[in-house]
Amino acid sequence: MSVSKLSPAKRRLLSNCCNRVLGEPADWLIRAAHNRCLPDGGKLWDQTMVGEPVGQIEFTLASRHGIKARPVRQQLWAQRVELCNGTGSALHVTSIVAREIDAPAGAKPVEWRLLTNRCADTCAEVVELIDWYRARWEIEMLFDILKNACRIESLQLEHIGKLERAIAVYLVVAWRIAHLMRLGRTCPDLDATRFFDWAEIRAAYMRSKAGPPTKPTLNQALRLIAGFGDFLARKGDGEPGVQTIWKGLRKIRIAAEALREMDAAYR
């Protein structure tokens, strides 16, 4: 779980909730910004990078803000260190440094410095934590849907049990929206009928003069659904994001329900 953007108060609240629900502390992984002093007088990053790297990782860095996607190869260091937690006692954490090597000319090398409560004694365990961190935007996206589309912060329920059940349902909704968005980009030619029923597809094509094709693809259906959520589909707009998809799904749901009612009434 990436909690790098949470305030200390929210981190304590998250930890307390996890302790209550899971019965044990949650694992955490944060990006560290400061080269902290260690109890023995050394510096955190110097201590982390003592000795040879534990291994390497290779992945494709996604495109962003006009920067094309490119392959990245990083060397990995990991050390178990002791930090002061601000209350006079020690906090034992694993410090990780992932530093890019052989970066292309003109490109800024990708370097991440992470802290976690998990032990990482092998290269595979360090790589797993790097993969966690690389998934941070998907996690942010999921919680953006929960907060702004499902509006779980506006729930006013009397008991925590009801709140937990409501959040469980909304988590499924948020996952579906994020899943549709990602599949629409990575697997655009999937059959749309695997994800939407006939009424939802017909509702999506309400604005199309030609009507739905025999086998609409997922990407085609999603772009039309997002159009109901203010996705303009201009040449430079790229693919629809979760916000336009969830806004479009709200309107499509109403139209699809009307089509089902009409079909049942006049069958």
QUIHU-V511938 format. One record per residue. N is the residue number from 1. RES is the residue in one small letter. PHI is phi in radians with two decimals (NA if undefined). PSI is psi as a letter, one per 20 degrees, with the letter a starting at -180 (* if undefined). Layout:
n->N res->RES phi->PHI psi->PSI
n->N res->RES phi->PHI psi->PSI
This chain:
n->1 res->m phi->NA psi->p
n->2 res->s phi->-1.60 psi->o
n->3 res->v phi->-2.13 psi->k
n->4 res->s phi->-1.15 psi->h
n->5 res->k phi->-1.75 psi->j
n->6 res->l phi->-1.50 psi->q
n->7 res->s phi->-1.25 psi->r
n->8 res->p phi->-0.97 psi->h
n->9 res->a phi->-1.12 psi->g
n->10 res->k phi->-1.21 psi->h
n->11 res->r phi->-1.14 psi->g
n->12 res->r phi->-1.12 psi->g
n->13 res->l phi->-1.12 psi->g
n->14 res->l phi->-1.07 psi->g
n->15 res->s phi->-1.09 psi->g
n->16 res->n phi->-1.13 psi->h
n->17 res->c phi->-1.14 psi->g
n->18 res->c phi->-1.14 psi->h
n->19 res->n phi->-1.07 psi->h
n->20 res->r phi->-1.23 psi->g
n->21 res->v phi->-1.37 psi->g
n->22 res->l phi->-1.59 psi->i
n->23 res->g phi->1.38 psi->j
n->24 res->e phi->-2.71 psi->q
n->25 res->p phi->-1.09 psi->q
n->26 res->a phi->-1.43 psi->q
n->27 res->d phi->-1.28 psi->q
n->28 res->w phi->-2.32 psi->q
n->29 res->l phi->-2.53 psi->p
n->30 res->i phi->-2.27 psi->q
n->31 res->r phi->-1.54 psi->p
n->32 res->a phi->-1.68 psi->p
n->33 res->a phi->-1.85 psi->i
n->34 res->h phi->-2.04 psi->p
n->35 res->n phi->-1.46 psi->n
n->36 res->r phi->-1.22 psi->q
n->37 res->c phi->-1.40 psi->p
n->38 res->l phi->-1.66 psi->q
n->39 res->p phi->-0.97 psi->h
n->40 res->d phi->-1.48 psi->j
n->41 res->g phi->1.72 psi->i
n->42 res->g phi->-1.39 psi->r
n->43 res->k phi->-1.89 psi->q
n->44 res->l phi->-1.04 psi->g
n->45 res->w phi->-1.23 psi->h
n->46 res->d phi->-1.09 psi->g
n->47 res->q phi->-1.17 psi->h
n->48 res->t phi->-1.11 psi->h
n->49 res->m phi->-1.67 psi->j
n->50 res->v phi->-1.22 psi->p
n->51 res->g phi->1.49 psi->a
n->52 res->e phi->-1.37 psi->q
n->53 res->p phi->-1.08 psi->q
n->54 res->v phi->-1.38 psi->i
n->55 res->g phi->2.88 psi->a
n->56 res->q phi->-2.35 psi->r
n->57 res->i phi->-2.42 psi->q
n->58 res->e phi->-2.22 psi->p
n->59 res->f phi->-2.77 psi->r
n->60 res->t phi->-1.78 psi->p
n->61 res->l phi->-1.36 psi->p
n->62 res->a phi->-1.15 psi->q
n->63 res->s phi->-1.23 psi->q
n->64 res->r phi->-2.86 psi->q
n->65 res->h phi->0.80 psi->l
n->66 res->g phi->1.42 psi->j
n->67 res->i phi->-1.74 psi->p
n->68 res->k phi->-1.26 psi->q
n->69 res->a phi->-1.11 psi->q
n->70 res->r phi->-2.66 psi->q
n->71 res->p phi->-1.28 psi->q
n->72 res->v phi->-2.27 psi->p
n->73 res->r phi->-2.18 psi->p
n->74 res->q phi->-2.09 psi->q
n->75 res->q phi->-1.59 psi->q
n->76 res->l phi->-2.10 psi->p
n->77 res->w phi->-2.15 psi->q
n->78 res->a phi->-2.62 psi->p
n->79 res->q phi->-2.49 psi->q
n->80 res->r phi->-1.47 psi->p
n->81 res->v phi->-2.27 psi->r
n->82 res->e phi->-2.03 psi->p
n->83 res->l phi->-2.09 psi->q
n->84 res->c phi->-1.43 psi->p
n->85 res->n phi->-1.61 psi->j
n->86 res->g phi->1.55 psi->i
n->87 res->t phi->-2.01 psi->j
n->88 res->g phi->1.64 psi->i
n->89 res->s phi->-1.90 psi->r
n->90 res->a phi->-1.67 psi->q
n->91 res->l phi->-2.12 psi->o
n->92 res->h phi->-1.62 psi->p
n->93 res->v phi->-2.38 psi->r
n->94 res->t phi->-1.78 psi->p
n->95 res->s phi->-1.74 psi->p
n->96 res->i phi->-2.18 psi->p
n->97 res->v phi->-2.13 psi->p
n->98 res->a phi->-2.05 psi->o
n->99 res->r phi->-2.06 psi->p
n->100 res->e phi->-1.24 psi->q
n->101 res->i phi->-2.09 psi->q
n->102 res->d phi->1.01 psi->l
n->103 res->a phi->-1.19 psi->q
n->104 res->p phi->-1.07 psi->q
n->105 res->a phi->-1.06 psi->p
n->106 res->g phi->1.51 psi->i
n->107 res->a phi->-1.69 psi->p
n->108 res->k phi->-1.32 psi->p
n->109 res->p phi->-1.02 psi->p
n->110 res->v phi->-1.49 psi->o
n->111 res->e phi->-2.33 psi->p
n->112 res->w phi->-2.13 psi->p
n->113 res->r phi->-2.17 psi->o
n->114 res->l phi->-2.16 psi->q
n->115 res->l phi->-2.24 psi->q
n->116 res->t phi->-2.63 psi->q
n->117 res->n phi->-1.46 psi->i
n->118 res->r phi->-1.34 psi->q
n->119 res->c phi->-1.44 psi->q
n->120 res->a phi->-2.40 psi->n
n->121 res->d phi->-1.62 psi->i
n->122 res->t phi->-2.11 psi->r
n->123 res->c phi->-1.08 psi->h
n->124 res->a phi->-1.08 psi->h
n->125 res->e phi->-1.22 psi->h
n->126 res->v phi->-1.18 psi->g
n->127 res->v phi->-1.07 psi->h
n->128 res->e phi->-1.04 psi->g
n->129 res->l phi->-1.20 psi->h
n->130 res->i phi->-1.10 psi->g
n->131 res->d phi->-1.11 psi->h
n->132 res->w phi->-0.99 psi->g
n->133 res->y phi->-1.16 psi->h
n->134 res->r phi->-1.16 psi->h
n->135 res->a phi->-1.54 psi->j
n->136 res->r phi->-1.10 psi->h
n->137 res->w phi->-1.26 psi->h
n->138 res->e phi->-1.15 psi->h
n->139 res->i phi->-1.17 psi->g
n->140 res->e phi->-1.04 psi->g
n->141 res->m phi->-1.12 psi->g
n->142 res->l phi->-1.04 psi->g
n->143 res->f phi->-1.29 psi->h
n->144 res->d phi->-1.12 psi->g
n->145 res->i phi->-1.15 psi->g
n->146 res->l phi->-1.03 psi->g
n->147 res->k phi->-1.36 psi->g
n->148 res->n phi->-1.74 psi->h
n->149 res->a phi->-1.61 psi->g
n->150 res->c phi->-1.44 psi->h
n->151 res->r phi->0.95 psi->l
n->152 res->i phi->-1.19 psi->h
n->153 res->e phi->-1.23 psi->i
n->154 res->s phi->-1.62 psi->i
n->155 res->l phi->-1.13 psi->p
n->156 res->q phi->-2.16 psi->n
n->157 res->l phi->-1.95 psi->q
n->158 res->e phi->-1.32 psi->h
n->159 res->h phi->-2.14 psi->q
n->160 res->i phi->-1.14 psi->h
n->161 res->g phi->-1.09 psi->g
n->162 res->k phi->-1.15 psi->h
n->163 res->l phi->-1.12 psi->g
n->164 res->e phi->-1.10 psi->g
n->165 res->r phi->-1.18 psi->h
n->166 res->a phi->-1.13 psi->g
n->167 res->i phi->-1.11 psi->h
n->168 res->a phi->-1.06 psi->g
n->169 res->v phi->-1.17 psi->g
n->170 res->y phi->-1.16 psi->h
n->171 res->l phi->-1.10 psi->h
n->172 res->v phi->-1.15 psi->g
n->173 res->v phi->-1.08 psi->g
n->174 res->a phi->-1.10 psi->g
n->175 res->w phi->-1.06 psi->g
n->176 res->r phi->-1.12 psi->g
n->177 res->i phi->-1.11 psi->g
n->178 res->a phi->-1.13 psi->h
n->179 res->h phi->-1.14 psi->g
n->180 res->l phi->-1.08 psi->g
n->181 res->m phi->-1.05 psi->g
n->182 res->r phi->-1.19 psi->g
n->183 res->l phi->-1.17 psi->h
n->184 res->g phi->-1.09 psi->h
n->185 res->r phi->-1.66 psi->g
n->186 res->t phi->-1.56 psi->h
n->187 res->c phi->-2.31 psi->m
n->188 res->p phi->-1.14 psi->h
n->189 res->d phi->-1.62 psi->j
n->190 res->l phi->-1.09 psi->q
n->191 res->d phi->-1.19 psi->p
n->192 res->a phi->-1.13 psi->h
n->193 res->t phi->-1.20 psi->i
n->194 res->r phi->-1.33 psi->i
n->195 res->f phi->-2.13 psi->h
n->196 res->f phi->-2.32 psi->q
n->197 res->d phi->-1.47 psi->r
n->198 res->w phi->-1.04 psi->h
n->199 res->a phi->-1.20 psi->h
n->200 res->e phi->-1.15 psi->h
n->201 res->i phi->-1.20 psi->g
n->202 res->r phi->-1.10 psi->h
n->203 res->a phi->-1.14 psi->h
n->204 res->a phi->-1.13 psi->h
n->205 res->y phi->-1.64 psi->j
n->206 res->m phi->-1.05 psi->h
n->207 res->r phi->-1.52 psi->i
n->208 res->s phi->-1.56 psi->p
n->209 res->k phi->-1.18 psi->h
n->210 res->a phi->-1.38 psi->i
n->211 res->g phi->1.39 psi->r
n->212 res->p phi->-1.22 psi->q
n->213 res->p phi->-1.24 psi->r
n->214 res->t phi->-1.09 psi->g
n->215 res->k phi->-2.26 psi->n
n->216 res->p phi->-1.18 psi->q
n->217 res->t phi->-1.52 psi->r
n->218 res->l phi->-1.06 psi->g
n->219 res->n phi->-1.12 psi->g
n->220 res->q phi->-1.07 psi->g
n->221 res->a phi->-1.13 psi->g
n->222 res->l phi->-1.13 psi->g
n->223 res->r phi->-1.11 psi->h
n->224 res->l phi->-1.23 psi->g
n->225 res->i phi->-1.09 psi->g
n->226 res->a phi->-1.11 psi->h
n->227 res->g phi->-1.07 psi->h
n->228 res->f phi->-1.30 psi->i
n->229 res->g phi->-1.89 psi->k
n->230 res->d phi->1.36 psi->j
n->231 res->f phi->-1.36 psi->p
n->232 res->l phi->-1.55 psi->i
n->233 res->a phi->1.00 psi->k
n->234 res->r phi->-1.32 psi->r
n->235 res->k phi->-1.00 psi->h
n->236 res->g phi->-1.65 psi->j
n->237 res->d phi->-1.43 psi->i
n->238 res->g phi->1.23 psi->b
n->239 res->e phi->-1.67 psi->q
n->240 res->p phi->-1.13 psi->q
n->241 res->g phi->-1.72 psi->a
n->242 res->v phi->-1.13 psi->h
n->243 res->q phi->-1.15 psi->g
n->244 res->t phi->-1.19 psi->h
n->245 res->i phi->-1.20 psi->g
n->246 res->w phi->-1.20 psi->h
n->247 res->k phi->-1.16 psi->g
n->248 res->g phi->-1.16 psi->h
n->249 res->l phi->-1.09 psi->h
n->250 res->r phi->-1.05 psi->g
n->251 res->k phi->-1.28 psi->h
n->252 res->i phi->-1.08 psi->h
n->253 res->r phi->-1.04 psi->g
n->254 res->i phi->-1.15 psi->g
n->255 res->a phi->-1.13 psi->g
n->256 res->a phi->-1.15 psi->h
n->257 res->e phi->-1.12 psi->h
n->258 res->a phi->-1.12 psi->g
n->259 res->l phi->-1.13 psi->h
n->260 res->r phi->-1.14 psi->g
n->261 res->e phi->-1.11 psi->g
n->262 res->m phi->-1.15 psi->g
n->263 res->d phi->-1.11 psi->g
n->264 res->a phi->-1.22 psi->h
n->265 res->a phi->-1.31 psi->h
n->266 res->y phi->-1.94 psi->j
n->267 res->r phi->-1.18 psi->*
